[in-house]
Amino acid sequence: MEKLVIIGAGQAAVQCINSLIKGSYAGAITLVGDEEHLPYQRPPLSKGFLDDTVNKERLYFKKLEFFIENKVQLHLGVRVEDVDLENKNVTLSDNSKLDFDRLVFATGSKVRTLDFPGSKLESVHYLRGLDDAESIKTDLNSCKNLVVVGAGYIGLEVAAVAAQKDLYVTVIEMADRVMNRTVDPQISDYYLELHENNGVSFKFNTSVKEIKGDTRPKSVICSDGTEIKADAVIIGAGIIPNTELAGDAGIAINNGILVDEYGQTNHENIYACGDCTNHPNKLLNENLRLESVHNAMEQSKTVASSILNVPIEYSQVPWFWSDQYDHKLQIVGLSGNHDTVTMRGDVSENKFMLFYSKNQELLAVDSINNPKEFLISRKLVEKKVKIDSEMIADPTTDLNKLI
């Protein structure tokens, strides 16, 4: 019987297993995860799990019975220390070995850490896993002053939860606006006002110089000399792909594990999916490394198809979302190369969209609190529809008719 080993226990790994089971895969599946928890969802960790609207049990993709019934072997709480492609086995941190015929890297990503005086104190947190979220939740329920380092999605989502718990929240950001890498200044301004109206303070063009405290934080010293009270600090400095294991094994790496349109690496029967990959996207005519649930799910389906010997090219338009307070930001496509931005809707009504185009070809759409038209926009971006800015801006225009 063919032996398949999947390294990683996140969204990509579980979706790959689901797809293999649906495809009646006849081989033996083994999943290796370095956390002791059953595979769980990460997006709620900075949202619903922190504000207690999503309990721990709801985080898990599947109950233990699912893995038992489908004869999926779980090795949880252990790391893969070495991958031997020549002898086709992996060595685990408990010194055991697993043989494989096919191997999937679903290793995801890790937080980018910062090093400065006080960065190792208790209650200085990074948010990546469930244990991190539980520690942060404990502090949010007991502290008064929170400093968030980084105004990206994670930082702002945590800031929103903390503000709703009546904490004094200060966000420190090196750039000049929130979410500066991913959204237009109009959306940055909108979310800045939203957070400030909920009591959150911001310091832009600023970095952390030091966290003062004995065992726990007492204050944060900024690069401009400002001192801010802090009982806890959350650092959201971005994430980087987990590629070391694959690279050490001889897999090609370039800002992620390099895979083709079928999810295969430069070695036969060795695949990768999710945050850890750098993959070709024919719809966008470029190679991408994406940090999104959508990519993890769809690319793992592609890998499963390859393992089932019914290969299907991965060809998806990326999309993302962020929940802050009761506002939903949804993004489809990549807007970086646009020459025109068109607004549809009204900022004052807390419901609007930005359409990004180049030479009138639609590249991307950002949507605030408009999930219905966002679903249509996903199809418009996928079809690279030519748009007329005046027509798009007219709220009476039926977007469905543009498909």
C-alpha positions as CSV (number, residue, x, y, z in Angstrom):
1,M,0.0,0.0,0.0
2,E,1.3,3.5,-0.9
3,K,2.3,5.6,2.1
4,L,1.6,9.3,2.1
5,V,3.0,11.6,4.8
6,I,1.7,15.1,5.3
7,I,3.9,17.5,7.3
8,G,1.8,20.2,8.9
9,A,-1.7,20.2,10.5
10,G,-3.4,23.4,9.3
11,Q,-6.0,24.3,6.8
12,A,-4.0,23.0,3.8
13,A,-3.2,19.6,5.4
14,V,-6.8,18.9,6.5
15,Q,-8.3,20.0,3.1
16,C,-5.8,17.8,1.3
17,I,-6.9,14.8,3.5
18,N,-10.6,15.6,2.9
19,S,-10.1,15.7,-0.9
20,L,-8.1,12.5,-0.8
21,I,-10.9,10.7,1.1
22,K,-13.5,12.0,-1.2
23,G,-11.4,10.8,-4.1
24,S,-11.2,7.3,-2.6
25,Y,-7.5,7.4,-2.1
26,A,-6.3,3.9,-1.4
27,G,-3.0,4.7,0.3
28,A,-2.2,5.1,4.0
29,I,-2.2,8.7,5.2
30,T,-0.1,10.0,8.1
31,L,-0.3,13.5,9.4
32,V,2.5,15.1,11.5
33,G,1.9,18.3,13.5
34,D,4.1,19.9,16.0
35,E,1.2,21.1,18.2
36,E,-0.6,18.7,20.5
37,H,-4.0,20.1,19.4
38,L,-6.1,18.4,16.7
39,P,-5.9,20.5,13.5
40,Y,-7.8,23.8,14.0
41,Q,-8.7,27.0,12.2
42,R,-6.4,30.0,12.7
43,P,-8.5,33.0,11.5
44,P,-10.8,33.0,14.5
45,L,-7.8,33.2,16.8
46,S,-7.6,37.0,16.3
47,K,-11.3,37.5,16.2
48,G,-14.1,35.2,17.5
49,F,-11.9,33.2,19.8
50,L,-10.5,36.2,21.5
51,D,-13.9,37.8,22.1
52,D,-15.5,34.6,23.2
53,T,-18.0,34.3,20.4
54,V,-16.2,31.2,19.1
55,N,-15.3,28.5,21.7
56,K,-12.4,26.2,21.5
57,E,-14.3,23.2,20.3
58,R,-15.6,25.1,17.3
59,L,-12.0,25.8,16.2
60,Y,-11.3,22.1,15.3
61,F,-11.8,21.1,11.7
62,K,-12.7,17.5,12.6
63,K,-13.2,15.5,15.7
64,L,-10.7,12.7,16.6
65,E,-13.3,10.1,15.4
66,F,-13.0,11.5,11.8
67,F,-9.3,10.6,11.7
68,I,-9.9,7.2,13.3
69,E,-12.8,6.3,11.0
70,N,-10.7,7.2,7.9
71,K,-7.6,5.5,9.2
72,V,-5.5,8.7,9.2
73,Q,-2.6,8.2,11.5
74,L,-1.9,11.3,13.7
75,H,1.5,12.2,15.1
76,L,0.8,15.3,17.1
77,G,3.1,17.2,19.4
78,V,6.2,16.1,17.4
79,R,8.3,17.9,14.8
80,V,9.8,16.6,11.6
81,E,13.5,17.0,12.1
82,D,14.8,15.7,8.9
83,V,13.5,14.7,5.4
84,D,15.5,12.0,3.6
85,L,14.4,12.1,0.0
86,E,16.8,9.4,-1.1
87,N,15.6,6.8,1.4
88,K,12.1,8.2,1.5
89,N,11.6,8.7,5.2
90,V,11.2,11.5,7.7
91,T,12.8,11.6,11.2
92,L,10.6,12.9,14.0
93,S,11.7,14.7,17.2
94,D,10.9,11.6,19.2
95,N,13.5,9.8,17.1
96,S,11.0,7.7,15.2
97,K,11.0,7.4,11.4
98,L,8.1,7.4,9.0
99,D,8.6,5.9,5.5
100,F,6.8,7.5,2.6
101,D,6.1,7.0,-1.1
102,R,4.7,10.5,-1.5
103,L,5.2,13.5,0.7
104,V,3.3,16.8,1.2
105,F,4.8,19.9,2.8
106,A,1.9,21.8,4.4
107,T,4.2,23.6,6.8
108,G,2.6,27.0,6.7
109,S,4.4,30.0,8.1
110,K,5.8,31.4,11.4
111,V,5.7,34.8,12.9
112,R,8.5,37.3,12.2
113,T,10.0,38.1,15.6
114,L,11.5,41.3,16.8
115,D,14.6,41.6,19.0
116,F,14.9,44.6,21.4
117,P,15.4,45.1,25.1
118,G,12.4,43.6,26.9
119,S,11.1,41.6,24.0
120,K,11.3,38.4,25.9
121,L,9.3,39.5,29.0
122,E,6.1,37.7,30.0
123,S,2.9,39.0,28.4
124,V,4.8,40.0,25.2
125,H,2.9,38.0,22.7
126,Y,3.0,36.9,19.1
127,L,-0.2,35.4,17.7
128,R,0.2,32.4,15.5
129,G,-1.2,29.3,17.3
130,L,-4.0,28.4,19.7
131,D,-1.7,28.4,22.7
132,D,-0.7,32.0,21.8
133,A,-4.3,33.0,21.6
134,E,-5.2,31.4,24.9
135,S,-2.4,33.4,26.6
136,I,-3.4,36.6,24.9
137,K,-7.1,36.0,25.9
138,T,-6.0,35.6,29.6
139,D,-4.1,39.0,29.4
140,L,-7.0,40.8,27.7
141,N,-9.3,39.7,30.5
142,S,-6.9,41.0,33.2
143,C,-4.9,44.0,31.9
144,K,-5.9,47.6,31.4
145,N,-3.2,48.9,29.0
146,L,-2.4,47.1,25.7
147,V,0.2,48.1,23.1
148,V,-0.1,46.5,19.7
149,V,3.0,46.6,17.5
150,G,2.0,46.5,13.8
151,A,-1.2,47.9,12.1
152,G,-1.7,44.9,9.8
153,Y,-4.7,42.6,9.8
154,I,-3.7,40.7,13.0
155,G,-2.8,43.8,14.9
156,L,-5.9,45.6,14.1
157,E,-8.2,42.6,14.7
158,V,-6.7,42.2,18.2
159,A,-6.9,45.9,18.8
160,A,-10.6,45.8,18.0
161,V,-11.3,43.0,20.4
162,A,-9.3,44.7,23.1
163,A,-11.1,48.0,22.6
164,Q,-14.4,46.3,23.0
165,K,-13.2,44.9,26.3
166,D,-12.6,48.5,27.4
167,L,-8.8,48.3,27.4
168,Y,-6.7,51.3,26.7
169,V,-5.1,50.3,23.3
170,T,-2.2,52.0,21.5
171,V,-1.1,50.7,18.1
172,I,2.5,51.4,17.0
173,E,3.2,51.3,13.3
174,M,6.4,51.9,11.3
175,A,4.5,53.0,8.2
176,D,2.4,56.1,7.8
177,R,-1.0,54.4,7.7
178,V,-2.8,51.2,8.7
179,M,-2.7,48.1,6.4
180,N,-0.4,50.1,4.2
181,R,0.8,47.0,2.2
182,T,-2.6,45.8,1.2
183,V,-5.2,48.6,0.8
184,D,-5.7,52.0,-0.7
185,P,-5.2,55.1,1.5
186,Q,-9.0,55.6,1.4
187,I,-9.6,52.3,3.2
188,S,-6.7,53.0,5.6
189,D,-8.3,56.3,6.5
190,Y,-11.7,54.7,7.0
191,Y,-10.3,52.0,9.4
192,L,-8.2,54.5,11.2
193,E,-11.3,56.6,12.0
194,L,-13.2,53.4,12.9
195,H,-10.6,52.4,15.5
196,E,-10.1,55.9,16.8
197,N,-13.9,56.2,17.3
198,N,-13.6,53.1,19.4
199,G,-10.9,54.6,21.6
200,V,-7.8,53.2,20.0
201,S,-4.7,55.5,19.8
202,F,-2.1,55.3,17.0
203,K,1.5,56.2,16.6
204,F,2.7,56.1,13.0
205,N,6.3,56.3,11.5
206,T,7.4,54.8,14.9
207,S,9.1,51.6,16.1
208,V,9.6,50.1,19.5
209,K,12.9,50.8,21.1
210,E,12.4,49.0,24.4
211,I,9.8,47.4,26.7
212,K,10.4,48.3,30.3
213,G,9.5,45.9,33.1
214,D,10.8,43.4,35.6
215,T,9.1,40.1,34.5
216,R,6.1,41.7,32.8
217,P,5.8,44.9,30.8
218,K,5.2,48.2,32.5
219,S,5.7,50.5,29.5
220,V,6.9,50.7,25.9
221,I,9.6,53.2,24.8
222,C,9.1,54.3,21.2
223,S,11.8,55.3,18.7
224,D,10.8,59.0,19.2
225,G,11.3,58.7,23.0
226,T,7.6,58.5,23.8
227,E,6.7,56.2,26.8
228,I,3.4,54.3,26.7
229,K,1.9,52.4,29.6
230,A,1.6,48.7,28.9
231,D,0.5,45.7,30.9
232,A,0.7,43.5,27.8
233,V,2.2,43.8,24.3
234,I,1.1,42.1,21.1
235,I,3.6,42.0,18.2
236,G,2.2,41.6,14.7
237,A,5.3,42.0,12.5
238,G,4.1,39.7,9.7
239,I,4.9,36.0,8.9
240,I,7.5,34.1,6.9
241,P,7.1,30.7,5.2
242,N,8.4,27.6,6.9
243,T,10.8,26.4,4.2
244,E,13.9,25.3,6.2
245,L,12.9,21.6,6.3
246,A,12.2,21.4,2.6
247,G,15.3,23.4,1.7
248,D,17.6,21.3,3.8
249,A,16.1,18.2,2.0
250,G,17.1,19.7,-1.4
251,I,13.7,21.1,-2.4
252,A,13.9,24.3,-4.5
253,I,13.1,27.4,-2.4
254,N,12.5,31.0,-3.5
255,N,10.3,33.0,-1.1
256,G,8.5,29.8,-0.4
257,I,8.7,26.2,-1.6
258,L,8.6,26.3,-5.4
259,V,5.9,24.3,-6.9
260,D,4.4,23.9,-10.4
261,E,0.7,24.4,-11.3
262,Y,0.0,20.9,-10.0
263,G,1.5,21.5,-6.6
264,Q,4.6,19.4,-7.2
265,T,8.1,20.5,-6.2
266,N,11.2,19.9,-8.2
267,H,11.2,16.3,-6.9
268,E,8.7,13.7,-8.2
269,N,6.0,12.7,-5.7
270,I,7.0,15.6,-3.4
271,Y,4.3,18.3,-3.1
272,A,3.6,21.4,-1.2
273,C,0.5,23.6,-0.5
274,G,-0.7,26.6,1.4
275,D,1.2,29.6,2.9
276,C,4.6,27.9,2.5
277,T,4.5,27.7,-1.3
278,N,5.5,30.0,-4.2
279,H,3.4,29.0,-7.1
280,P,2.5,30.1,-10.6
281,N,-0.8,31.8,-11.3
282,K,-1.7,31.8,-14.9
283,L,-4.7,34.1,-14.4
284,L,-2.3,36.8,-13.0
285,N,0.7,35.8,-15.1
286,E,3.1,35.7,-12.1
287,N,4.4,33.6,-9.3
288,L,2.8,34.2,-5.9
289,R,3.2,33.3,-2.3
290,L,-0.1,33.9,-0.6
291,E,-1.1,33.9,3.0
292,S,-4.8,33.1,2.9
293,V,-7.3,30.4,3.8
294,H,-8.6,30.4,0.2
295,N,-5.2,29.6,-1.2
296,A,-4.6,26.9,1.3
297,M,-7.9,25.2,0.6
298,E,-7.8,25.4,-3.2
299,Q,-4.1,24.6,-3.6
300,S,-4.4,21.5,-1.4
301,K,-7.3,20.3,-3.6
302,T,-4.9,20.6,-6.5
303,V,-2.2,18.6,-4.6
304,A,-4.8,15.9,-3.8
305,S,-5.8,15.7,-7.4
306,S,-2.2,15.1,-8.4
307,I,-1.8,12.4,-5.8
308,L,-5.0,10.8,-7.1
309,N,-3.5,10.9,-10.6
310,V,-6.2,13.1,-12.0
311,P,-4.2,16.4,-12.2
312,I,-6.0,19.7,-12.2
313,E,-4.1,23.0,-12.7
314,Y,-4.3,25.4,-9.8
315,S,-5.8,28.6,-11.2
316,Q,-7.5,30.8,-8.7
317,V,-7.9,34.5,-8.1
318,P,-6.7,35.2,-4.5
319,W,-9.1,36.7,-2.0
320,F,-8.8,37.7,1.6
321,W,-10.9,39.1,4.5
322,S,-10.6,40.8,7.8
323,D,-13.3,41.3,10.5
324,Q,-12.8,44.3,12.8
325,Y,-15.6,45.3,15.1
326,D,-18.8,44.7,13.1
327,H,-17.1,45.7,9.8
328,K,-16.1,43.2,7.2
329,L,-13.3,44.0,4.7
330,Q,-13.1,41.6,1.7
331,I,-10.4,41.8,-1.0
332,V,-10.3,39.9,-4.3
333,G,-7.3,40.1,-6.7
334,L,-4.0,42.0,-6.4
335,S,-4.2,45.7,-6.8
336,G,-0.5,46.6,-6.8
337,N,-0.2,47.4,-10.6
338,H,-3.4,49.5,-11.0
339,D,-3.6,52.9,-12.7
340,T,-7.2,53.8,-11.7
341,V,-9.2,53.5,-8.5
342,T,-13.0,53.8,-8.7
343,M,-15.3,54.1,-5.6
344,R,-18.7,52.6,-5.6
345,G,-21.0,53.4,-2.7
346,D,-20.7,55.9,0.1
347,V,-18.1,56.0,2.9
348,S,-20.5,57.8,5.2
349,E,-22.9,54.9,5.0
350,N,-20.2,52.4,6.0
351,K,-20.7,50.5,2.8
352,F,-18.5,51.0,-0.2
353,M,-16.2,49.3,-2.6
354,L,-13.0,50.3,-4.5
355,F,-12.4,48.9,-8.0
356,Y,-8.8,48.8,-9.1
357,S,-8.1,48.7,-12.9
358,K,-5.3,49.1,-15.4
359,N,-6.1,50.1,-18.9
360,Q,-9.7,49.6,-17.9
361,E,-9.1,45.9,-17.1
362,L,-10.3,45.0,-13.6
363,L,-7.5,43.8,-11.3
364,A,-8.9,43.8,-7.8
365,V,-11.8,44.9,-5.6
366,D,-11.9,46.0,-2.0
367,S,-15.3,45.7,-0.3
368,I,-16.5,47.2,3.0
369,N,-19.7,45.7,4.3
370,N,-21.0,44.6,0.9
371,P,-20.7,40.8,0.8
372,K,-23.4,40.4,-1.9
373,E,-21.7,42.6,-4.5
374,F,-18.3,41.2,-3.4
375,L,-19.4,37.8,-4.6
376,I,-20.2,39.2,-8.0
377,S,-16.9,41.1,-8.0
378,R,-14.9,37.9,-7.5
379,K,-16.3,36.7,-10.9
380,L,-15.6,40.1,-12.5
381,V,-11.9,40.0,-11.5
382,E,-11.5,36.3,-12.5
383,K,-12.9,37.2,-16.0
384,K,-10.7,40.3,-16.2
385,V,-13.7,42.4,-17.2
386,K,-13.2,45.7,-18.9
387,I,-14.8,48.4,-16.8
388,D,-16.0,51.9,-17.3
389,S,-15.3,53.9,-14.1
390,E,-18.4,56.1,-14.5
391,M,-20.6,53.0,-14.9
392,I,-19.0,51.2,-11.9
393,A,-19.4,54.3,-9.7
394,D,-23.1,54.5,-10.5
395,P,-24.9,52.5,-7.7
396,T,-27.8,51.7,-10.0
397,T,-25.4,49.7,-12.4
398,D,-26.2,45.9,-12.0
399,L,-22.8,44.3,-11.6
400,N,-24.2,41.0,-12.7
401,K,-24.7,42.3,-16.2
402,L,-20.9,43.0,-16.5
403,I,-20.0,39.3,-16.1
